[in-house]
Amino acid sequence: MLALACLVGWGVVKANRLPAELLKQIQEEKTLLSSARTTVAGDRDTISKQASADPELFAVEGFNHTWPARLSEAGAALGEADRYETRLDALRERNRKSTSGEVEDLLRRERERISVALTAAGGVVAEARKRADLKTHFPQTLDEIERNAKTLESADLTAVTAKVHKAEMDWPSRKDDLETRLNALVNSKKQAAVWEHDAQTLKAKPAAQITAADYAEALTAEESLDRFAGHDAGQTLAAQSQQLYTSWDNVLEDLDKEHDVYRERLKRITTTVPAPGAKGETSSSTHWQDVPPEQWRLVENDLGMTIAHKPLGKFDSEADFTPEPPGYAYIASPQEGRNQYGYWDHSGGGSFWHWLPEYLILSSLLSNHSYQPIPSYEWDRYHAAQRSGQTWFGRDESGAPRYGSHGTFTQQHYGNSRYVQSGGFSGSRFGSGAVTGARPSSPSAGQRFGAPDNSAPKRFGGAPGRSFGNAARAPGRSFGRRH
C-alpha cells in the first residue's frame, strides 16, 4: 500500500510539472540565443576590420554611419531575448505545469527577438561583403553597371508614369511616396548614359591606375542601378503601384520536420480591387517551403493562424508579421460600425460581425470553410492584445485557446495535418493527443489574418516582392560627375 501511495504521489507530482517538450524548447532557445550572440559579435568584428581596410568604400551611401547603429539594434534585440531567457530559467526552476502558458509566450517572444537580431545582422553583413569584395570583382561590377545602365536608358516610362499618377489619385495618402519613387526613376534614367560612359572608361583604365575614388564611384552607381536592375525599370515601379490595390494573407496550414529539414505549408489568399472601395476578386494557392529551424520554431504555436498580412493601400514591404487568428484584420472596430468588407449587426441582443455578400468567398477561405460569427467582445479582446504587441489566441468556453497550434478550432479543422498527426499538440497543456472528429484540411482552402507592422521582418521568405516595397533613393552623386 505504501509503495502504491508513493507511485500515485509521484504521478501527481509529475503531472503538475512542465511538459517535457517545453523544457526541451527552453534549452533549445538557450542554445540558439548563445549562438546568435556569438554570430552578431563576430559580424561586428569582421565588419569593423573591413571598414578600417576600405574606409572610402564603406562611406558610400553613408554606410560607415548606419552599420554600427543597425548592429546595435540587433544587440538590443538580443538584450530583450536575454531578459526573456532569465524569466524562462526561473520558470523552469519552479517547474509548474500551471505556468505552461507563460512559458509558451516567453518562448515566442525570445524567438522573435533572436530572429529580428539575426535578420538585421545578416542584412548588414551582406552589404559589407559587397563592399569588401568589390575590388576582387571589379571588372564584373563594371559589366553589370554598363548592362543595367543601357536597360535603364532605353526604358519607356510613359506607361509607368500613368500608373503612378492614377495610384496617386486613388490613394492620396501615398502620393508623396509614389512621387518620390517616380522622380528617383526619372533622375536615374537621365543619369544612365553618364554611368554607362564612365563604366566603359574605367574598363579601359589599367588596373594599377584604379583609385579608391574610382571604386567608391562605381559602387554608388551600382547601388543606384540595382534598384531598377534585371528588367525594364518601369516594371518595378508599376508593380509597386499595383501592390496598393492588393491585400494578401499567409496562413500557416501545416508544419513538418524530418532530420534537419524544416518545412511549413502556407496558404496565400489574395484580394485585388480595381479601385479603393470597389468589389475585389479573391483567389488562393497553397505551397510547401523549406525554412530555417529558427523560423520553424518561431511559428510552431501558430498553426491555422495568419502569420503575415498586407492590407490594401500599403506596399508589400509594409506587411505585418504578428500572427493573428483568421479574419480579424478585415473587421471594422465596433465604433466604426462597418467597412467595405462587412458590418456589425446589433440585433438579437448581441453584436456580431457579418460579411457583405461580395466578400463571403474571402470569409470562407479565411475560416477554412467554417466561419462562425465573431462577437464584438472577442474583437475588443483581440484589439487590446494587438495594442500591447501580443499574439491573441482567443479562448473557448473551457478556457482553452481557440486558435493557434494548441487551439480547439485548429484541432477540429487541421486534424489531418502532418503537425497534428505527428503529435504536435501533445506538448500543450491543452493537448489531448489524438484529435477525434477532425475534418481534413482542404489544400485549396485558406484563412487570413493581419497584424501590426514589424519594421524588421522576422519572417524568412515571408512577404512576396519585398524588394518592390523599398522606397527608391535618389541616384548617387559621385559616379558620373563631369569635371
Order of alpha helices (4+ residues) and beta strands (2+ residues): alpha-alpha-alpha-alpha-alpha-alpha-alpha-alpha-alpha-alpha-beta-beta-beta-alpha-beta-beta-beta-alpha-alpha-alpha-alpha
